[in-house]
Amino acid sequence: MTTATDALFWTIAIMLVGYFCLVVWIGKKGSHFSRTMAGFATARGKVSPVIVGASFAASYASANLFIGVPGLAYQYGTSVLWYTLGCFGVSWLGLLLFAKTFWRYSKKFGGVSTLPEWLGRRYNSKTLQVLVAILILFNVYYIVGQNVGLATIFESILNIPYFWGVIIGVLITVLYIGLGGAFAQLITDGVQGILMALISIFIFISLFWTIGGGLNVFGELSYKLEAIDPNLTGFLSVGGPYDSPMAIMAVQFLLFSFVLMPHLLNKVLSLETEEQLAPFTLSAGLILFLISTLMVLGGLAARVVAPSLSSADAAIPVYVLESFPTIIAALIVVGLISAILSSTDSLYLGLTTSIGNDFYKVLAPVISKKPIALSVLDRNAVNISKVSLILAGLITLYLSLERPESLSILIQFSFSAIICGIIAPVTLGYFWEKSNAPGAIASLIAGTVLYVFFTNLNIIENIYIAMFFASVLAFIVMVGTCLATQSVASEHKQESLAISENSNY
């Protein structure tokens, strides 16, 4: 496998040191806004909506779109375009559909800091809030996927052992998120999102000299892929996750639902006014388009340039080393690393703020024998979040030491389990007046349990189809439970009116 020359190694090392110093400085600057739970979790109104939109796109992309999906393209060919094209088109439509209503509800509830709190307010159920926070713990596996992607880059390009690559990524991310909370996460991810878009453009332009063919570059790429293996240019993958029309439909459903992931939807809570929604969604859509539609081309081109890699996830790192001069390759490698950190920090922040905001703040007043002042409760919640950040870092570090078979499949398993649990409560909470807490709780449990059941027992081997059927059954469970518990719904409606008038939930 190709690794960096000495010149490239030291160029990347200098850039990384500068980059890490920058993000830690931003983290320290954000400490001023992170003294309250709302500030630590959302930094509401402190960051430009354009930067928040870029942060959304960067967090969405992560190691999955920069390493995992191009790796699948290297392995299975053009059928992976069904996934990458849906990332922009279908997911952006989902964002346009959900963002405004989600933001308006958060204002109606007096301002919320997390998705579990949003659902708890919507259904007037602290039980639901705590259960969603528990569900978010599945993001531990998502973080593991990011750590693996980062260590893969360090190993395949810089020849740094996998073990040390994992440690470096975890330490840096935990440090600046612990210092600056959401402010640090939004600013660093916004800058990373812009850098990722530029790198995607570089990858696309490189096809003109690595593949050739001039304006017929795509035809030339298709011809060379077919020469390696005719299956690489098919509409469906052979033996892969995109092997049937049903699988492709399930993928589009997943991508539409993906914007409901807590670490993404929480970005909407960072906006202060409704007018900021337009620049936020435009920024997110443009950068997501560039990242999702161009990086996969690098995975396809890598199959032509280096057709015999032992690990498909190394496709983009190896392609970069083979295709670019030293300074550009160094910039792209730093961009790849920042792409992974941009999602990892969002996941850490979402996980730990849920522990502080949705576990501690909900359960502490119930468990405590003495009343807890709201200011003390909030301050303790921030401290709990920061301590849990360290613990989460250690746990994910341990789980990352054993490399998974497929980075992309691991990541998609983790977020699919969360989506199956929350999609019905969030969606029906928008559009159906009869939705209630018992139905939301039943749906949450049924959707997640069914997904894990389908996948772990190989009842439905394709993870996308398993998610689709688990989500459909979750909707059915919620509708049935809500209709069977309308007396509860009536009581809930009266209490919800009271909640909307009282922001001190």
N, C-alpha and C positions, 0 to 999 in steps of 0.2 A: 504494500500500500504506500502511496506517495505521502511523504511528510515534508514539513517546512525546511527550507534551507536555513543556514545560520542567520543570513540577512533577514529573511522573512520572520524567523522566530523572534529576533530581537526587535524588529519593527512592531510586530504584534504585541510583544511584551510591554514595550514603552506605551503603545496606545492603550493597552488594557489598564496599566497603572494609572494613566491619566484619566481614563474613563471611570475607574473605580473611585478615584479621588473626587471626581465630579459628582457622582451619585451620592457619596457619603456627605459631601458638602451640602448638596440639596437636602439630604435627610436631616442634617443638623439645622438647616434653615427652616425646615418644616416643623421642627420641634415646638415652635411658638404656636402653631395652629393645632397641636395634637394633645393639648392638656385636658380636653373634654372628650367624651365618647363620640359625640357628633363630629367634632373636629378630627379626631383620630380616624374615624371610619369613613368620612365623606369629604372633609375639607370644603364643605358646601359654600359656593360663591367665591372661593379663593383662587380658582384656576380658570383660565380662558376656556370657553366651550369648544373652541377649535382644538386646543390641546387635549381636552377631555375626550373629544372624538378620536383624535389620533391615539390616545391611550386605550380607548375601547378597541380599536383595530389591532393595536400591538398585542393587547392581552388576548384577543380572539385568536390571533395567528399563532403565537407561541412556538414551541419546538415542533408542534404538530404540522403547521403549514410550512415551516422552514426546513425541517429535517424529516419528520415522519411521513407526510404525504408525498414529498418528492421521492422518498425511499420506496413507497408503494408504487409510484410511477416507474421507478427504475425496475421494480420487480414485475409489475403487471402491465405496464404500458399505458396506452391512451385511454383505456377504460376509466382510469383514475380521474380523468377530466370531469366525469359526472360529479365527483365530489368537489373538486376545486372550483368549478363554475358555480355550483350551488352555494359555496361559501359566500360569494358576493351577492348573487342575485336573490336567492331564497332567504338567506340570513338577513340581508339588508331590508327586505320586505318585512320580515319579522320584527326588526328593530323599529321600522316606521309604524308598524301596527301597535306594538306594545309600549313604546317609550312615552308617548304623550299621556296615555291613560295611566300608566304607572306613576308618572310624575304628578299628575293631578290628584291621584289618590293619596300620594305621600303628603301633599300639601293639605288635603282634606283632613288627614289624620294628625295634623299638627307638626309634620316633619318626622321622618323615620331615618334610621341609620343603616339598616340592613334589610335584606329580603325576608328573613324570618320574622323580623319585627313588622314589616309591611303586611305579611300574611296574618300575623297575630292580631294586628289592628283591624284588618279587613274582616276577619271572622270573629273578632272579639274573643280570642282563645289563646291564653298563655300556653296551654298544652300544645297547640299546633305550633306556636313559635319555638318551643323547646324541641319538638320533634323535627322540625325543619333544620334547626341548628345541628341536631344529631346527624341528619342526613348529609349535611355539608361536610361531615368528617370524611365522606368518600373522596373529597378533594385531596386527601393525603396521597392517594394513588396517582392523581393528576400531577401533584407536585413531584412525585417520584419520577414520573415520565419526563418532566422538565429537567430534573437533575441528571437523568440518563442521557438526554439529548446534549446537555452542556458537557458532560464528561466525555461523550462520544467525540465532540469537536476537539476538546483538549487532547484526547488520545490520538485521533486520526490525523490531526493537522500538526499539533505541537509536540507530539510524542510524550505528553505528560501522562503518567499512569492514571487509569480510570478512577482509582480510589482518591487520588489527590484532586482530580477534576471535580468530583462530587463535593469534596470538602470546601474547595474554593468557592464554588457557586452558592452553597448553603450559607457560609459565613458572610459573604458580601451582602446577600439579599436580606438576611436577618438583621444585619447591622443597620442598613439605611432605612428599612421599614420600621425597625424599633425606634429609631431616632425621629423620623418625620411622618410616619403614618401615611394617611391618604394623600397628603400634599406631596410628599416625596414620591409616592407611587405614581400619581397622576403626571407630575412634571417629568420624571425620568421616563415613564412609558410613552408620554407624548413625544419627547425627543427621539426615543427609540423607534416609535411608529414611523416618523418622518424618515429616519435613517433606513428603516426596513423597506420603505417604498422606493428609496433611491437604489438600494441594493437589488431589489427585484427588477428595476429597469436595467441595471448593469447586467444581470443574469440574462435578460432577454436580448440585449444588444450583443452579448457574447456569442449567441447562436450564429451570427453572421460570419464569424471567423472559425468557430469550432465545428459547425455543421456545414456551412457554405450554402451555395445555391442562390445567393442574392435575394431578390424578392420572392423567390420560390423556396425560401428557407424551410417552411413547414412541409412542403412536399418532399424536400430532400431529407428532412428528419424522419418523415414517415417511411420513405424508401429504405433508409439505413436501418431503422428499427425492424422493418419487415425482413430485411436480409439476415438479421440476427435471429429473429423468431417471429413468424407470421402472427402468432397470438398477441404480440405486443401492439399491434395496430387494430385490434378488434374493438367493437363497441362494448363487448362484455369481456370480463377477465376470465381466464381459465384457472380454476382452483383458488381464485382470490375473493375478496369481499364484494366485488361488483359483478357477480356472475349471473344475474337474472334481472328482468325488468322489476320484479318485486323488490329485490335488494336495492336497486337504484331509487325506486319510489321511497323506500324506507330511509335511504340516505338523505333525500330531500326533506323528509319529515324531520329527521334529526337536526339538519342544518337550520330549518325554520325554527325549531324549538331551542336551538343552542343559545340564542340571545337571552333566554330565561335563566341561564347559569348565574348564580349569585354574584360571582366576581365580575361579571359583565353588566348585569342589570343594575348593580349598585352604582355604576358610573352615572346613571341618570339622576341619582340622588345627590350628586355633586353640583347639579345645576341650580342656580338660585331663582331664575325667572323662566317662564314658559317661552319667552322669545329666544332664549338660548338653545332651545331644542333644535331649531333649524340649522344653525352653524355646526352644532354637535353632530347631527345625523349626516350632514353633507361631508364633513371632515372624515367621519368614520367610514362612510360609504366609499369615498374616493381612495383612501389609503388601503382599505380592505380589498378593493377591486385590483389594485396594483399588486398587492402581496399574493392574493389567492390565485390570480390567473397567470402570473408570470413565474413564480417559483417552481411550479410543477414542471414547467418547460425545462428547467435546469435538471430535474430528475430524469426526464426523458433523454436529454442530451448527454447526461452522464453515462447512460447505458451504451451510447455510441462511443464516447471517449474512453471509458474504462469499463468494458463489458463483463469483467469477471471478478467483481468485488465480493468478498466473503460476507460482508454485511451491507444490506441495501440502505440502512440508515446513514452510511458513510458516503452516499452518492453526492450530495451537495458539497461537503468539505473537500472531497477528492476532486470534484469538477472545478472548484474554485482554484485549487493549487495547479491544476493542469492548464487552466484557461486564461489566467490573468497575470500581469506583471506584479512585481513584489508589492509596491505601495497600494495598488488597488486590491490585491488579494488580502493584504493586511486589513484594509478598511472593511472589506466584506466579512472577514472572519470576526472582527470586533462586532460588526452588525449582527452576525449570526448569534454570537454570545448574548448580545443585548436583546435579541428577539426572544431568547429563552428566558432571560431574567424578567422581561416585561410581563410575561404571564405568571411566572413563579411568584413575583412580588404581589400581584393581584390575588393570587390564590392564598398565599400566606395571610395577607391582610383580611380577606373575606373569612377565612377559617378562624383567625384569632379574634377578630371583632365579634363574630358570632358567639364565641366562648365568653367574652366579656359582656357583650350587650344582651345576648339572648339566653345565656345560661345564668351568669352571675346576677345580672340586674333583675331577672325574673325570679330566680329561686332564692336569692339571699334574703329578701324581705319575708319570704315564707318560712325559711328555716330559722332565721334569727329570732331570738326571744325578745329582743329589744328593737324598737323602731330605729330605722336607719335614715338619716337625713338625706334628701335627694342629692345634695352636693357631694356628700361623702360617698354615696352609692355610685355616683358617676365617676368620681375620682378613683375609687377602688376598681371599677369596671375597666378603666384605662390601664391600670397597673396589672390587673389580671390578664388583659389582652397581651400586654408586652411580655409577661412571664410565659404565657402560653405560646408566644411566638418562638421563644427559645426552645421550649419543649417540642413544639412541632418541627423545628429545625433538626433537633436531635433524632426524632422518630423517623422523619423522611430521609435523613442521612443514613440511618441504619437500613431502612428498607431499600435504599437505592444501591446498596453495595453489590447486590446480585442483579446483573443486567437481564432485563426481560427479552423475550424472543423478538417482539415487535414493539417499538416505541409508540407508533401510531395506534395500534390496537389497545395497548394498555391505557393510553390517554382517553380514547373513545369509550372504553368500558367504564371508566370512572365517571365521566360526565353523563353518560347515558343513564346510569343508575340514579343520579340526582334528577335528571330531567323527567324520568318516568314517575318520580314521586311528586314533583311540583307542577307539572304542566297543566293538569286538570284544575287544581286549586287556583292557580294564577289566572288561567284563561276563563274559566267559568266565573271566577270572582269579578272579572270585568263585565261579562255580558249576560249573566243569568241572575236575576233577582232572588230566585229560590235557593241559590247555593248557600250552604251553611257550614258551621264548624264540624259537626259529626261527619258530613259528607267529605269535607276536605281532609280530615284525619284518616278516614277509611281509604280514600283515594291515595293519599301519601304512602300509607303502609302497603296497600295492595300493589301499586305500581312498582315500587322498589323491590319488594319481595318477589314478585313475579319475574321481574327482569333478572335478578340474581338466580332465581330458580331455573329459568329458561337457559341461561348461559352456563351456569356451573354444572348442570346435569346434562348439557348438550341436547336438550329437548329441541332448541332452535339454535343451530350452530352459528348462523350469521348474526353478529352482534347488532346490526342495523335492523334486521327483521325482528329480532327479539325485542328491541326497544320499541318498535312500532306496535307490536301486538300488546306488550305490557302497558304502553301508554293508552291504547284504545280501551283495554280492559279497565284501566284506572278511571277513564272518563265514565265508563258504564257503571262502575262501582260508586262513583261520586253522585251521578245522577240518581241512581236507585236509592242510595242512602239519604240523599237530600229529600227526595219525594216521600220517603218513609218517615222522616223526622220533621215534618213541617211545623209542628208545635214548637220545636226548638228554634226553627227558623224565624217564627214570629217573635219570639223572645229576643233572639239575636238582633233582629231589625231595630227593635226599640232601644237596645243597648248600644247599637252602632251609632244611632243618632246622638246619644249622650256622649259617646267617645269623640265624635267629630267636633263637639263643642268643648271638649276638655283634652288638651294636648298633653297633659301630665298623666298619661296612661299608666 
